[in-house]
Amino acid sequence: QVQLVESGGGLVQPGGSLRLSCAASGRLFSIYFMAWYRQAPGKQRELVASIRIEGPTNYADSVKGRFTSSRDNAKNTMYLQMNSLRPEDTALYYCNTVSYGGEAAWGQGTQVTVSS
């Protein structure tokens, strides 16, 4: 199994930046897909960025040019750099992995609030 722990959320003013981290442990060799999702109150969970192990990163139109996902394999950590934050980016952010065999893992989420 894969275990995920997010961190880095917080309160930021519009136009500000945050970097989220997702630390992974467990059967990491089996992961072939990673993603960041977010869910705002009263809304469905939304895919923010998706990464295949040997492919490009895809972003939701709403975050293109502002958010960048990266990973540090040595630290088994995935990051989401969020710049030019807007109030509509306020949500609970989750990282997700999918392993060969179809097993999905989710973190507990980290809250991002963009407000003046």
N, C-alpha and C positions, 0 to 999 in steps of 0.2 A: 504494500500500500504506500501511497504518497501522502505526506502531511504538509500543509501549507500554513504559514503564519504571515499575515500582512501587518505592516506598520507604516507610520509616516503621515497619517491623516492629521487633520487639525482645522483650525479656523484661519482663514486668510481673506484679505481684502480683494475685491475685484481688481484684476490685472496682476495679481501676485502669482507666486509659483509654489509648488509643493512637489516633493519626490516621494512616491510610495515604493515600499519594498515588499517583496514576497519571498520569504525564505522557505526553501523546500528541503524535505528530508524523506528518507525511505527508499523505495524502489525507483530511483531517479532514472535508471537506464531504460526503463520501460516507457518513459514519456515521449510522445511524438507531437503533442500539440499543447500550447499554453495560451492563456488569454487573460485579459482584464475585463471585468464586467462592472456595471454600476446599477444601483437601484435607488431611485428617488422615492420619497413617500407618495403612495398612491399610484405609482407607475410600475410598469413591468421592468424586469431586469433587462439591461441594454448591453450589448457587446460593444466594448470600447476599442480594444485592440486584440488581434489574434496573430499568433506566431506558430508556424510549423517549424520543426527542428531544422530542416534544410530548405526553408523557403522564405519568402518575404514576409514582412509584417504588414498587416492590413489594419486600417483605422476606420472608425465610424466617421462619416462626413462631418459630424458635429465637432470633432476634435482634431481633424486633419490640420497639420501645420502648427498645432499648439501642444499636442501630446506626443511623447516619444517613448517607446518601450525598448528596453535593452535587457541584457542578462550578463551576469558574471558567473561563468561556469565553475570557476575555482571556488566561489563562495556559495554555489547552488542557490543563487538569488536572482530574481527578476525584478526589474524596476519599471516604474511609470513616471516619467518626468512630465509634469503638467505646468505649462506656462500660460500666461494671459488668461488666467482663470476667470470664469463668469459665474454669476449667481446660479445660472441653470446647470452648472457643473456640480452643484451640491447634491451629494448622494452618498450612499454606503458603497464603497469600492471593494470588489472581491477579485482575488486571483483564482485561476482555474487551470487544472491540467487534465489531459486525457492520455491514458496509457494504452499501449497495444493490448487488445483484449476488451477495450471499451470502458475500463474503470475510470471514473471521473473523481477528481478531488477538488475540494473547495476550502478556502480559508474562512476565517470567522468574519472577515470584513473590517475595513477601517473607514471611519467617517470623515468625509471632506465637506466642509461648510464654507461657502464663499459669500461673504457678507460684509458690508461696511458698518 
